[in-house]
Amino acid sequence: MVARVWPLMRFLIKGSVAGGAVYLVYDQELLGPSDKSQAALRKAEEVVPSAMYQFSQYVSEQTGLQIPQLPAPPKMNFTIRESWNSGIITVMSALSVAPAKAREYSRKGWEYVKERTKW
C-alpha cells in the first residue's frame, strides 16, 4: 500500500513546490520591470540570512547537533537591467556572426578532409 502511495506523494510535493515558486514569482511581480526585481533581490538579501540563522538554531535545538555558522553572503551591487542587456547583446552578436563562422569552419574542415585523403 505504501509503495503505491509514495510516488503520488512525491508528485504532489514536487508539484506544490513548483506551484509555490510560480505563485511567488507572480505575486512579487518578478517578471515585470527591473526596479521591482531589484527591490525583491534587496528584500531577499535582508530576509534570507536571518531566516537561515533561525532555522539552524531550531534544528540544533531539536536534534542537539551543532550546525556551524555559515559565512556571510557576498554583497551584489549590480543592476539587473545592465546584466540582462549585456547578455542579450552577446547572444545577438554571436547569432549574427554564426553563418559566416559556420561557412569558415566548414571550409576549413573540407580542406582538412581533402588534405588527409590525398594519396
C-alpha distances in whole Angstrom, upper triangle without the diagonal:
4,5,5,6,9,11,12,13,15,16,17,19,21,22,23,25,27,27,29,31,32,33,35,37,38,38,41,42,42,43,46,49,49,51,48,46,48,48,44,44,47,45,42,44,45,42,39,41,41,38,37,39,37,34,35,37,34,32,34,35,31,31,34,35,38,37,40,42,41,45,46,45,48,50,50,53,53,53,50,52,54,51,50,53,54,51,52,55,54,52,54,57,55,54,58,59,56,58,61,59,57,61,62,59,59,63,63,60,62,65,63,62,66,67,65,65,69,71
4,5,5,6,9,10,10,12,14,15,16,18,20,20,22,24,25,26,28,30,31,32,34,35,36,38,40,39,40,44,47,47,48,45,43,45,45,41,41,44,41,38,41,42,38,36,38,38,34,33,35,34,30,31,33,30,28,31,31,28,27,31,31,34,33,36,38,38,41,42,41,44,46,46,49,49,50,47,49,51,48,47,51,51,48,49,53,52,49,52,55,52,52,56,57,54,56,59,57,55,59,60,57,58,61,61,58,61,64,62,61,64,65,63,64,68,69
4,6,6,8,10,10,11,14,15,16,18,19,21,22,24,25,26,28,30,31,32,34,35,36,38,40,39,40,43,46,46,48,45,43,45,45,41,41,44,42,39,41,42,39,36,38,39,35,34,36,35,31,32,34,32,29,32,33,29,29,32,32,35,34,37,38,38,41,42,41,44,46,46,49,49,49,46,48,50,47,46,49,50,47,48,51,50,47,50,53,50,50,53,54,52,54,57,54,53,56,57,54,55,58,58,55,57,60,58,57,61,62,60,61,64,66
4,6,6,7,9,11,12,13,15,17,18,19,21,22,23,25,27,28,29,31,33,34,35,37,39,38,38,42,45,45,47,44,42,44,44,41,41,44,42,39,41,42,39,37,39,39,36,35,37,36,33,34,36,33,31,34,35,31,31,35,34,37,36,39,40,39,42,43,42,45,47,46,49,49,49,46,48,50,47,45,49,49,46,47,50,49,47,49,52,50,49,52,54,51,53,56,54,52,55,57,54,54,58,58,55,57,60,58,57,61,62,60,61,64,66
4,6,5,6,9,10,11,12,14,15,16,18,20,21,22,24,26,27,28,30,31,32,34,36,36,36,39,43,43,45,41,39,42,42,38,38,41,39,36,39,40,36,34,36,36,33,32,35,33,30,31,33,30,28,32,32,29,29,32,32,35,34,37,38,37,40,41,40,43,44,44,47,47,46,43,46,48,45,44,47,48,45,45,49,48,46,48,51,49,48,52,53,51,53,56,54,52,56,57,54,55,58,58,56,58,61,59,58,62,63,61,62,66,68
4,5,5,6,9,10,10,12,14,15,17,18,20,21,23,24,25,27,29,30,31,33,34,34,34,38,41,41,43,39,37,40,40,36,36,39,36,33,36,37,34,31,33,34,30,29,32,31,27,28,31,28,26,29,30,26,26,30,29,32,30,33,35,34,37,38,37,39,41,41,44,44,44,41,43,45,43,41,45,45,42,43,47,46,43,46,49,47,46,50,51,48,51,54,51,50,53,55,52,52,56,56,53,56,59,57,56,60,61,59,60,63,65
4,5,5,6,9,10,11,12,14,15,16,18,20,21,22,24,26,27,28,30,32,33,32,32,36,39,39,41,38,36,38,38,35,35,38,36,33,35,37,34,31,33,34,31,30,33,32,28,30,32,30,28,31,32,29,28,32,31,33,32,34,36,34,37,38,36,39,40,40,43,42,42,39,41,43,41,39,42,43,40,40,44,43,40,43,46,44,43,47,48,45,47,50,48,47,50,51,49,49,53,53,50,52,55,54,53,56,58,56,57,60,62
4,5,5,6,9,10,10,12,14,15,16,18,20,21,22,24,26,27,28,30,31,31,31,35,38,38,40,37,35,37,37,34,34,37,35,32,35,36,33,31,33,34,30,30,33,32,28,30,32,30,28,31,32,29,29,33,32,35,33,36,37,35,38,39,37,39,41,40,43,42,42,39,41,43,41,39,42,43,40,41,44,43,41,43,46,44,43,47,49,46,48,51,49,48,51,53,50,51,54,54,52,54,57,56,55,58,60,58,59,63,65
4,5,5,6,9,10,10,12,14,15,16,18,20,21,22,24,25,26,28,30,29,30,34,37,37,38,35,33,36,35,32,32,35,33,30,32,33,30,28,30,31,27,27,29,28,25,27,29,26,24,28,29,26,26,29,29,31,30,32,33,32,35,36,34,37,38,38,41,41,40,37,40,42,39,38,41,42,39,40,44,43,41,43,46,45,44,48,49,47,49,52,50,49,52,54,51,52,55,55,53,56,58,57,56,60,61,59,60,64,66
4,5,5,6,8,10,11,12,14,15,17,18,20,21,23,24,25,27,29,28,28,32,35,35,36,33,31,34,34,30,30,33,31,28,30,32,29,26,29,29,26,25,28,27,24,25,28,25,24,27,28,25,25,29,28,30,28,30,31,30,33,33,32,34,36,35,38,38,38,35,37,39,37,35,39,39,36,37,41,40,38,40,43,41,41,44,46,43,46,49,47,45,49,50,48,48,52,52,50,52,55,53,53,56,58,56,57,61,63
4,6,5,6,8,10,10,12,14,15,16,18,20,21,22,24,26,27,26,26,30,33,33,35,32,30,33,33,29,30,33,31,28,31,32,29,27,30,31,27,27,30,29,26,28,30,28,26,30,31,28,28,32,31,33,31,33,34,32,34,35,33,35,36,35,38,37,37,34,36,38,36,34,37,38,35,35,39,38,36,38,41,40,39,42,44,41,44,47,45,44,47,49,46,47,51,50,48,51,54,52,52,55,57,55,56,60,62
4,6,5,6,9,10,10,12,14,15,16,18,20,21,22,24,25,25,26,29,32,33,34,31,29,32,32,28,29,31,29,27,30,31,28,26,29,29,25,25,29,27,24,27,29,26,25,29,30,27,28,31,31,32,30,33,33,32,34,34,32,35,36,35,38,37,37,34,36,38,36,34,37,39,36,36,40,40,37,40,43,41,40,44,46,43,46,49,47,46,50,51,49,49,53,53,51,54,57,55,55,58,60,58,59,63,65
4,5,5,6,9,10,10,12,14,15,16,18,20,20,22,24,24,25,28,31,31,32,29,27,30,29,26,26,29,27,24,27,28,25,22,25,26,22,22,25,24,21,23,25,23,22,25,26,24,24,28,27,29,27,29,29,28,30,31,29,31,33,32,35,35,34,32,34,36,34,32,36,37,34,35,39,38,36,39,42,40,40,43,45,43,46,48,47,46,49,50,48,49,53,52,51,53,56,55,54,58,59,58,59,62,65
4,5,5,6,8,10,11,12,14,15,17,18,20,21,23,22,22,26,29,29,30,28,25,28,28,24,24,27,26,23,26,27,24,22,25,26,22,22,25,25,22,24,27,25,23,27,28,26,26,30,28,30,27,29,29,27,30,30,28,30,31,30,33,32,32,29,31,34,31,29,33,34,31,32,35,35,33,35,38,37,36,40,41,39,42,45,43,42,45,47,44,45,49,49,47,50,52,51,51,54,55,54,55,59,61
4,5,5,6,8,10,10,12,14,15,16,18,20,21,20,21,24,27,28,30,26,25,27,28,24,25,28,26,23,26,28,25,23,26,27,24,24,27,27,24,26,29,27,26,29,31,28,29,32,31,33,30,32,32,30,32,32,29,32,32,31,34,33,32,29,31,34,31,29,33,34,31,31,35,35,33,35,38,37,36,39,41,39,42,45,43,42,46,47,45,46,49,50,48,50,53,52,52,55,57,55,56,60,63
4,5,5,6,9,10,10,12,14,15,16,18,20,19,20,23,27,27,28,25,23,26,26,22,23,26,24,21,24,26,22,21,24,25,21,22,25,24,21,24,26,24,23,27,28,26,27,30,30,31,28,30,30,28,30,30,28,30,31,30,33,32,31,28,31,33,31,30,33,35,32,32,36,36,34,36,39,38,38,41,43,41,44,47,45,45,48,49,48,48,52,52,50,53,56,55,55,58,59,58,59,63,66
4,5,5,6,9,10,10,12,14,15,16,18,17,19,22,25,25,26,23,21,23,23,19,20,23,21,18,21,23,20,18,21,22,18,19,22,21,19,21,24,22,21,25,26,25,25,29,27,28,26,27,27,25,27,27,24,27,27,27,29,29,28,26,28,30,28,27,30,32,29,30,34,33,31,34,37,36,36,39,41,39,42,45,43,42,46,47,45,46,50,50,48,51,54,52,52,56,57,56,57,61,64
4,5,5,6,9,10,11,12,14,15,17,16,16,20,23,23,25,22,20,22,23,19,20,23,21,19,22,24,21,19,23,24,21,21,25,24,22,24,27,26,25,28,30,28,29,32,31,31,28,30,29,27,28,28,25,27,28,26,29,28,27,24,26,29,26,24,28,29,26,27,31,31,29,31,34,33,32,36,38,36,39,41,40,39,43,44,42,43,47,47,46,48,51,50,50,53,55,54,55,58,61
4,5,5,6,9,10,11,12,14,15,15,16,19,22,23,24,21,20,23,22,19,20,23,21,19,23,24,22,20,24,25,22,22,26,25,23,26,28,27,26,30,31,29,31,34,33,33,31,32,31,29,31,30,27,29,29,28,30,29,28,25,27,30,28,26,29,31,28,28,32,32,30,32,36,35,34,37,40,38,41,43,42,42,45,47,45,46,49,50,48,51,54,53,53,56,58,57,58,61,64
4,5,5,6,9,10,10,12,14,14,15,18,21,22,23,19,18,21,20,16,18,20,18,16,20,21,18,17,21,21,18,19,23,22,20,23,25,23,24,27,28,27,28,31,30,31,28,29,28,26,28,27,25,27,27,26,28,27,26,23,26,29,27,25,29,30,28,29,32,33,31,33,36,36,35,38,41,39,42,45,44,43,47,48,46,48,51,51,50,53,55,54,55,58,59,58,60,63,66
4,5,5,6,9,10,11,12,11,13,16,19,19,20,17,15,18,18,14,15,18,17,14,18,19,17,16,19,21,18,18,22,22,20,23,25,24,24,27,29,28,29,32,30,30,27,28,27,25,26,25,22,24,24,23,25,24,23,20,22,25,23,22,25,27,24,25,29,29,27,30,33,32,32,35,37,36,39,41,40,40,43,45,43,44,48,48,47,49,52,51,51,55,56,55,57,60,63
4,5,5,6,9,10,11,10,11,14,17,18,19,16,15,18,18,15,16,20,18,17,20,22,20,19,23,24,21,22,26,25,24,26,29,28,28,31,33,31,33,35,34,34,31,32,31,28,29,28,25,26,26,24,26,25,23,20,22,25,23,21,24,26,24,24,28,28,26,28,32,31,31,34,36,35,37,40,39,39,42,44,42,44,47,47,46,49,52,51,51,54,56,55,57,60,63
4,5,5,6,8,10,10,12,14,17,18,19,16,15,18,18,14,17,19,17,16,20,21,19,19,22,23,20,22,25,25,23,26,28,27,28,31,32,31,32,35,34,34,31,33,31,29,30,28,26,27,27,25,27,26,24,21,23,26,25,23,26,28,26,27,30,31,29,31,34,34,34,37,39,38,41,44,43,42,46,47,46,47,51,51,50,52,55,54,55,58,59,59,60,64,67
4,5,5,6,8,8,11,13,16,16,17,13,12,15,14,11,13,16,14,12,16,17,15,15,19,20,17,19,22,22,21,24,26,25,25,29,30,29,31,33,32,32,29,30,28,26,27,25,22,24,23,22,23,23,21,19,21,24,23,21,25,27,25,25,29,30,29,31,34,34,33,36,39,38,41,43,42,42,46,47,46,47,50,50,50,52,55,54,55,58,59,59,60,64,67
4,6,5,6,5,7,10,13,13,14,11,10,13,13,10,12,15,14,13,16,18,17,16,20,21,19,21,24,24,23,26,28,28,28,31,33,32,33,36,34,34,31,31,29,27,27,25,22,23,22,20,22,21,19,16,18,21,20,18,21,23,22,22,25,26,25,27,30,30,30,33,35,34,37,40,39,39,42,44,43,44,47,47,47,50,52,51,52,55,56,56,58,61,64
4,6,5,7,7,9,12,14,15,12,11,15,15,12,15,17,16,16,19,21,19,19,23,24,22,24,27,27,26,29,31,30,31,34,35,35,36,39,37,37,34,35,33,30,31,29,26,27,25,23,24,23,21,18,19,23,22,20,22,25,24,23,27,28,27,28,31,32,31,34,36,36,38,41,40,41,44,45,44,46,49,49,49,51,54,53,54,57,58,58,60,63,66
4,5,8,10,11,14,15,15,11,12,15,13,11,14,16,14,14,18,19,17,18,22,22,20,22,25,25,24,27,29,28,29,33,33,33,35,37,36,36,33,34,32,29,30,28,25,26,25,23,24,23,21,19,20,24,24,22,25,27,26,26,30,31,30,31,34,35,34,37,40,39,42,44,44,44,47,49,48,49,52,53,52,55,57,57,57,60,62,61,63,66,69
4,5,9,9,11,12,12,8,8,11,10,7,11,13,11,11,15,16,15,16,19,20,19,21,24,23,23,26,28,28,29,32,33,33,34,37,35,35,32,32,30,27,27,25,22,23,22,20,21,20,18,16,17,21,20,19,22,25,24,24,27,29,28,29,32,33,33,35,38,38,41,43,42,43,46,47,46,48,51,51,51,54,56,55,56,59,60,60,62,65,68
4,6,5,8,10,10,7,7,11,10,9,12,14,13,14,17,18,18,19,22,23,22,24,27,27,27,30,32,31,32,35,36,36,38,40,39,38,35,35,33,30,30,27,24,25,23,21,21,20,17,15,15,19,19,17,20,23,22,21,25,26,26,27,30,31,30,33,35,35,38,40,40,40,44,45,44,46,49,49,49,52,54,54,54,57,59,59,60,63,67
4,5,8,8,9,7,5,9,9,7,9,12,12,12,15,17,17,17,21,22,21,22,26,26,26,28,30,30,31,34,35,35,37,39,37,36,33,33,30,27,27,25,21,22,20,18,18,16,14,11,13,16,16,14,17,19,18,19,22,23,23,24,27,28,28,30,33,32,35,38,37,37,41,42,41,43,46,46,46,49,51,50,51,54,55,55,57,60,63
4,7,8,11,9,7,11,12,11,13,16,16,16,18,21,20,21,24,26,25,26,29,30,29,31,34,34,34,37,39,38,40,42,40,39,36,36,33,30,30,28,24,24,23,20,20,18,15,12,12,16,15,13,15,18,17,16,20,21,20,21,25,25,25,27,30,30,33,35,34,35,38,39,39,40,43,44,44,46,48,48,49,52,53,53,55,58,61
4,7,8,7,7,11,12,11,13,16,16,17,19,21,21,22,25,27,26,28,31,31,31,33,36,36,36,39,41,41,42,44,42,41,38,38,35,32,32,29,26,25,23,21,20,18,15,12,12,15,16,13,15,19,18,17,20,22,22,22,25,27,26,28,31,31,34,36,36,37,40,41,41,42,45,46,46,48,50,50,51,54,55,56,57,60,64
4,6,6,7,9,10,11,13,15,16,17,19,21,22,23,26,27,27,28,31,32,32,34,37,37,38,40,42,42,44,45,44,42,39,38,36,32,31,29,25,24,22,19,18,16,12,10,9,13,14,12,13,17,17,16,19,21,21,22,25,26,26,28,31,31,34,36,36,37,40,41,41,43,45,46,46,48,50,51,52,54,56,56,58,61,64
4,5,5,6,9,10,10,12,14,15,16,19,20,21,23,25,25,26,29,30,30,32,35,35,36,38,40,41,42,43,41,40,36,36,33,30,28,25,22,21,18,15,14,12,8,7,6,10,11,10,11,14,15,15,17,20,20,21,23,25,25,27,29,30,33,35,34,36,39,39,39,41,44,44,45,47,49,49,50,53,54,54,57,59,63
4,5,5,6,9,10,11,12,14,15,17,18,20,22,24,24,26,28,29,30,32,34,35,36,38,39,40,42,43,41,39,36,35,32,29,28,25,22,21,18,15,14,12,9,9,9,12,13,13,15,17,18,19,21,23,23,24,27,28,29,30,33,34,37,38,38,39,42,43,43,45,47,48,48,51,53,52,54,57,57,58,60,63,66
4,5,5,6,9,10,10,12,14,15,16,18,21,22,22,24,26,27,27,30,32,32,33,36,37,38,39,41,39,38,34,34,31,28,27,24,21,21,18,16,15,14,12,10,11,15,15,15,17,20,20,20,23,25,25,26,28,30,30,32,35,35,38,40,39,41,44,44,44,46,49,49,49,52,54,54,55,58,59,59,61,64,67
4,5,5,6,9,10,10,12,14,15,16,19,21,20,22,24,25,26,28,30,30,31,34,35,36,37,39,37,35,32,31,29,26,25,22,19,18,16,14,13,12,10,8,10,13,13,12,15,17,17,18,21,22,22,24,26,27,28,30,32,33,36,37,37,38,41,42,41,43,46,46,46,49,51,50,52,55,56,56,58,60,64
4,5,5,6,9,10,11,13,14,15,17,19,20,21,23,25,25,27,29,30,31,33,35,36,37,38,36,35,31,30,27,24,23,20,17,16,13,11,10,9,7,7,9,12,12,13,15,17,17,19,21,22,23,25,27,28,29,31,33,34,37,38,37,39,42,42,42,44,47,47,47,50,52,51,53,56,56,56,59,61,64
4,5,5,6,9,10,11,12,14,17,18,18,20,22,23,24,26,28,29,30,32,34,35,36,37,36,34,31,30,27,24,23,20,17,17,14,13,12,12,11,11,13,16,16,16,19,21,21,22,25,26,27,28,30,32,33,34,37,37,40,42,41,42,46,46,46,48,50,50,51,54,55,55,56,59,60,60,62,65,68
4,5,5,6,9,10,10,12,15,16,16,18,20,21,21,24,26,26,27,30,31,32,33,35,33,32,28,28,25,22,22,19,16,17,15,13,14,14,13,12,14,17,17,16,19,21,21,22,25,26,26,28,31,31,32,34,37,37,40,42,41,42,45,46,45,47,50,50,50,53,54,54,55,58,59,59,61,64,67
4,5,5,6,9,10,10,13,15,15,16,19,20,21,22,24,25,26,28,30,31,32,33,31,30,26,26,23,20,19,16,13,13,11,10,11,11,11,10,13,15,14,15,18,19,19,21,24,24,25,27,29,30,31,33,35,35,39,40,39,40,43,44,43,45,48,47,47,51,52,51,53,56,56,56,59,61,65
4,5,5,6,9,10,12,14,15,16,18,19,20,22,24,25,26,28,30,31,32,33,31,29,26,25,22,19,18,15,12,12,10,9,10,11,11,12,15,17,16,18,20,22,22,24,26,27,28,30,32,32,34,36,38,38,42,43,42,43,46,46,46,48,51,50,50,54,55,54,56,59,59,59,62,64,67
4,5,5,6,8,11,12,12,14,16,17,18,20,22,23,24,26,28,29,30,31,30,28,25,25,22,19,19,16,14,15,13,13,14,15,15,15,18,20,19,20,23,25,25,26,29,30,30,32,34,35,36,38,40,40,44,45,44,45,49,49,48,50,53,53,53,56,58,57,58,61,62,61,64,67,70
4,5,5,6,9,10,10,12,14,15,16,18,20,20,22,24,25,26,28,29,27,26,22,22,19,17,16,14,11,13,12,12,14,15,15,15,18,20,19,20,23,24,24,26,28,29,29,31,33,34,35,37,39,39,43,44,43,44,47,47,46,48,51,51,50,54,55,54,56,59,59,59,61,64,67
4,6,6,7,9,11,11,13,15,16,17,19,21,22,23,25,27,28,28,27,24,21,20,17,14,14,11,8,10,8,9,11,13,15,15,18,20,19,20,23,24,23,26,28,28,29,32,33,34,35,38,39,39,43,44,42,44,47,47,46,49,51,50,50,54,55,54,56,59,59,59,61,64,67
4,6,7,7,9,11,12,13,15,17,18,20,21,23,24,26,27,28,26,24,21,20,17,15,15,11,10,12,11,12,14,16,17,18,21,23,22,23,26,27,27,29,32,32,33,35,37,37,39,41,43,43,47,48,46,48,51,51,50,52,55,54,54,57,59,58,59,63,63,62,65,68,71
4,6,6,6,9,10,11,12,14,16,17,18,20,21,23,24,25,24,22,20,19,17,15,15,13,12,14,14,15,17,19,20,20,23,25,24,25,28,29,28,31,33,33,34,36,38,39,40,42,44,44,47,49,47,48,52,52,51,53,56,55,55,58,60,58,60,63,63,63,65,68,71
4,6,5,6,9,10,10,12,14,15,16,18,20,21,22,23,22,20,17,17,14,12,13,11,10,13,13,14,17,19,20,19,23,25,23,24,27,28,27,30,32,32,32,35,37,37,38,41,42,42,46,47,45,46,50,50,48,51,54,53,52,56,57,56,57,61,61,60,62,65,68
4,5,5,6,9,10,11,12,14,15,16,18,20,21,21,20,18,14,14,11,9,10,8,8,11,12,14,17,20,21,21,25,26,25,26,29,30,29,32,34,34,34,37,39,39,40,43,44,44,47,49,47,48,51,51,49,52,55,54,53,57,58,57,58,62,62,61,63,66,69
4,5,5,6,9,10,11,12,14,15,17,18,20,20,19,17,15,15,12,11,12,11,11,15,15,18,20,23,24,24,28,29,28,29,32,33,32,35,37,37,38,40,42,42,43,46,47,47,51,52,50,51,55,55,53,56,58,57,57,60,62,60,62,65,65,64,67,70,73
4,5,5,6,9,10,11,12,14,15,16,18,19,18,17,14,15,13,12,14,13,13,17,17,19,22,24,25,24,28,30,28,29,32,33,32,34,37,37,37,40,42,42,43,46,47,47,50,52,50,51,54,54,53,55,58,57,56,60,61,60,61,64,65,64,66,69,72
4,6,5,6,9,10,10,12,14,15,16,17,16,14,11,12,10,9,11,11,11,15,17,19,22,24,25,25,28,30,28,29,32,33,32,34,37,36,36,39,41,41,42,45,46,45,49,51,48,49,53,53,51,53,56,55,54,58,59,58,59,62,62,61,64,67,69
4,5,5,6,9,10,11,12,14,15,16,14,12,10,10,8,8,11,11,12,16,18,20,23,26,28,27,31,32,30,32,35,35,34,37,40,39,39,43,44,44,45,48,49,49,52,54,51,52,56,56,54,56,59,58,57,61,62,60,62,65,65,64,67,69,72
4,5,5,6,9,10,11,12,14,15,14,13,11,13,11,12,15,15,16,19,21,23,26,28,30,29,33,34,33,34,37,38,37,39,42,41,42,45,46,46,47,50,51,51,54,56,54,55,58,58,56,59,62,60,60,63,65,63,64,68,68,67,69,72,75
4,5,5,6,9,10,11,12,13,13,12,10,12,12,12,15,16,16,20,22,24,27,29,30,29,33,35,33,33,37,37,36,38,41,41,40,44,46,45,46,49,50,49,53,55,52,53,57,57,55,57,60,59,58,61,63,61,62,66,66,64,67,70,72
4,5,5,6,9,10,10,11,10,9,7,9,9,10,13,14,16,20,22,24,27,30,31,31,34,36,33,34,38,38,37,39,42,41,41,44,46,45,47,50,51,50,53,55,53,53,57,57,54,57,60,58,57,61,62,60,61,65,65,64,66,69,71
4,6,5,6,9,10,10,10,9,8,10,10,12,15,16,18,22,24,26,29,32,34,33,37,38,36,37,41,41,40,43,45,44,45,48,49,49,50,53,54,53,57,59,56,57,60,60,58,60,63,62,61,65,66,64,65,69,69,67,70,73,75
4,5,5,6,9,10,10,11,10,13,13,15,18,19,21,24,26,28,31,34,35,34,38,40,38,38,42,42,41,43,46,46,45,49,50,50,51,54,55,54,58,59,57,57,61,61,59,61,64,63,62,65,67,65,66,70,70,68,71,74,76
4,5,5,6,8,8,9,8,12,13,14,18,19,21,24,27,29,32,34,36,35,38,40,37,38,42,42,40,43,46,45,45,48,50,49,50,53,54,53,56,58,56,56,60,59,57,59,62,61,60,63,65,63,64,67,67,66,68,71,73
4,6,5,5,5,6,7,10,12,14,18,19,21,25,27,30,33,35,37,37,40,42,39,40,44,44,42,45,48,47,47,50,52,51,52,55,56,55,58,60,57,58,61,61,59,61,64,62,61,65,66,64,65,69,69,67,69,73,75
4,6,5,8,9,10,13,15,17,21,22,24,28,30,32,35,38,40,39,43,44,42,43,46,47,45,48,51,50,50,53,55,54,55,58,59,58,61,63,61,61,65,64,62,64,67,66,65,68,70,68,69,72,72,71,73,76,78
4,6,8,11,12,15,17,19,23,24,26,29,32,34,37,39,41,40,43,45,43,43,47,47,45,48,51,50,49,53,55,53,55,58,59,58,61,63,60,60,64,64,62,64,67,66,64,68,69,67,68,72,72,70,72,75,77
4,5,9,10,14,16,18,22,24,26,29,32,34,37,40,41,40,44,45,43,43,47,47,45,48,51,49,49,53,54,53,54,58,58,57,60,62,59,59,63,63,60,62,66,64,63,66,68,65,66,70,70,68,70,73,75
4,7,9,13,15,18,21,24,26,29,32,34,38,40,42,41,45,46,44,45,49,48,47,49,52,51,51,54,56,54,56,59,60,58,62,64,61,61,65,64,62,64,67,65,64,68,69,67,67,71,71,69,72,75,77
4,6,10,12,15,19,21,23,27,29,32,35,38,40,39,43,44,41,42,46,46,44,47,49,48,48,51,53,51,53,56,57,55,59,60,58,58,62,61,59,61,64,62,61,64,66,63,64,68,67,66,68,71,73
4,6,9,12,15,18,20,24,27,29,33,35,38,37,41,42,39,41,44,44,42,45,48,46,46,50,51,50,52,55,55,54,58,59,56,57,61,60,58,60,63,61,60,63,65,62,63,67,67,65,68,71,72
4,6,9,12,15,17,20,23,26,29,32,34,34,37,38,35,37,40,40,38,42,44,42,43,46,47,46,48,51,52,51,54,56,53,53,57,56,54,56,59,58,57,60,62,59,60,64,64,62,65,68,70
4,6,9,12,15,18,21,24,27,30,32,32,36,36,34,36,39,38,37,40,42,41,41,45,46,45,47,50,50,49,53,54,51,52,56,55,53,55,58,56,55,59,60,58,59,63,62,61,63,66,68
4,7,9,12,15,18,21,24,27,29,30,33,34,31,33,37,36,35,38,40,39,40,43,44,43,45,48,49,48,52,53,50,51,55,54,52,55,57,56,55,59,60,58,59,63,62,61,64,67,69
4,6,8,12,15,18,21,23,26,26,30,30,28,30,33,32,31,35,37,35,36,39,40,40,42,45,45,44,48,49,47,48,51,50,48,51,54,52,52,55,56,54,56,59,59,58,61,63,66
4,6,9,12,15,18,21,24,24,28,28,26,28,31,30,30,33,35,33,35,38,39,38,40,43,43,43,47,48,45,46,50,49,47,50,52,51,50,54,55,53,55,58,58,57,60,62,65
4,6,9,12,15,18,21,22,25,25,24,26,29,28,28,31,33,32,33,36,37,37,39,42,42,42,46,47,45,46,49,49,47,50,52,51,51,54,55,54,55,59,58,58,60,63,66
4,6,9,12,15,18,18,22,22,20,22,25,25,24,27,29,28,30,33,34,33,36,38,39,39,43,43,41,43,46,45,44,47,49,48,48,51,52,51,53,56,56,55,58,60,63
4,6,10,12,15,16,20,19,18,20,23,22,22,25,27,26,28,31,31,31,34,36,36,37,41,41,39,41,44,43,42,45,47,46,46,49,50,49,51,54,54,53,56,59,62
4,6,10,13,14,18,17,16,19,21,21,21,24,26,25,27,30,30,31,33,35,36,37,40,41,39,41,44,43,42,45,48,46,47,50,51,50,52,55,55,55,58,60,63
4,6,9,10,14,14,12,15,17,17,18,21,22,22,23,26,27,27,30,32,33,33,37,38,36,38,41,40,40,43,45,44,44,48,49,48,50,53,52,52,55,58,61
4,7,9,12,12,11,14,16,16,17,20,21,21,23,26,26,27,29,31,32,33,37,37,36,38,41,41,40,43,45,44,45,48,49,48,51,53,53,53,56,59,62
4,6,9,8,8,11,12,12,14,16,17,18,20,22,23,24,26,27,29,30,34,34,33,35,38,37,37,40,42,41,42,45,47,46,48,51,51,51,54,56,59
4,5,6,7,9,10,11,13,15,16,17,19,20,22,23,25,26,28,29,32,33,32,34,37,37,37,40,42,41,42,45,47,46,48,51,51,52,54,57,60
4,6,5,6,8,10,11,12,14,15,16,18,20,21,22,24,26,27,30,32,31,32,35,35,35,38,40,40,40,43,45,45,46,49,50,50,52,55,58
4,5,5,6,9,10,10,12,14,15,16,18,20,21,22,24,26,29,30,29,31,34,34,34,37,39,39,40,43,44,44,46,48,49,50,52,54,58
4,5,5,6,9,10,10,12,14,15,16,18,20,21,23,24,27,28,28,30,32,32,33,35,37,37,38,41,42,42,44,47,47,48,50,52,56
4,5,5,6,9,10,11,12,14,15,17,18,20,22,23,26,27,26,28,31,31,31,33,35,35,36,39,40,40,42,44,45,45,48,50,53
4,6,5,6,9,10,11,12,14,15,17,18,20,21,24,26,25,27,30,30,30,32,35,35,35,38,40,39,41,44,44,45,47,50,53
4,5,5,6,9,10,10,12,14,15,16,18,20,23,24,24,26,28,29,29,31,33,34,34,37,39,39,41,43,44,44,47,49,52
4,5,5,6,9,10,11,12,14,15,17,18,22,22,22,24,26,26,27,29,31,31,32,35,36,36,38,41,41,42,44,46,50
4,5,5,6,9,10,11,12,14,16,16,20,21,20,22,25,25,25,27,30,29,30,33,34,34,36,39,39,40,42,45,48
4,5,5,6,8,10,11,12,14,15,18,20,19,21,24,24,24,27,29,29,30,33,34,34,36,38,39,40,42,45,48
4,6,5,6,9,10,10,12,14,17,18,18,20,22,23,23,26,28,28,29,31,33,33,35,37,38,39,41,43,47
4,6,5,6,9,10,11,12,16,16,15,18,20,20,20,23,25,25,26,29,30,30,32,35,35,36,38,41,44
4,6,5,6,9,10,10,14,15,15,16,19,19,19,22,24,24,25,27,29,29,31,33,34,35,37,39,43
4,5,5,6,9,10,13,14,14,16,18,19,20,22,24,24,25,28,29,30,31,34,35,36,38,40,43
4,5,5,6,9,11,12,12,14,16,17,18,20,22,22,24,26,27,28,30,32,33,34,36,38,42
4,5,5,6,10,10,10,11,14,15,15,17,19,20,21,23,25,25,27,29,30,31,33,35,39
4,6,5,8,10,10,11,13,15,15,17,19,20,21,23,25,25,27,29,30,31,33,35,39
4,6,7,8,10,11,13,14,15,17,19,20,21,23,25,26,27,29,30,32,33,35,39
4,6,6,6,9,10,11,12,14,16,17,18,20,21,22,24,26,27,28,30,32,36
4,6,5,6,9,10,10,12,14,15,16,18,20,21,22,24,25,27,28,30,34
4,5,5,6,9,10,10,12,14,15,16,18,20,21,22,24,26,27,29,33
4,5,5,6,9,10,11,12,14,15,17,18,20,21,23,24,26,27,31
4,5,5,6,8,10,10,12,14,15,16,18,20,21,22,24,26,30
4,5,5,6,8,10,10,12,14,15,16,18,20,21,22,24,28
4,6,5,6,9,10,10,12,14,15,16,18,20,21,23,27
4,6,5,6,9,10,11,12,14,15,16,18,20,22,25
4,5,5,6,8,10,10,12,14,15,16,18,20,24
4,5,5,6,9,10,10,12,14,15,16,19,22
4,5,5,6,9,10,11,12,14,15,17,21
4,5,5,6,9,10,10,12,14,16,19
4,5,5,6,9,10,11,12,15,18
4,5,5,6,9,10,11,13,16
4,5,5,6,9,10,11,15
4,5,5,6,9,10,14
4,5,5,6,9,12
4,6,5,7,10
4,6,6,9
4,6,8
4,6
4
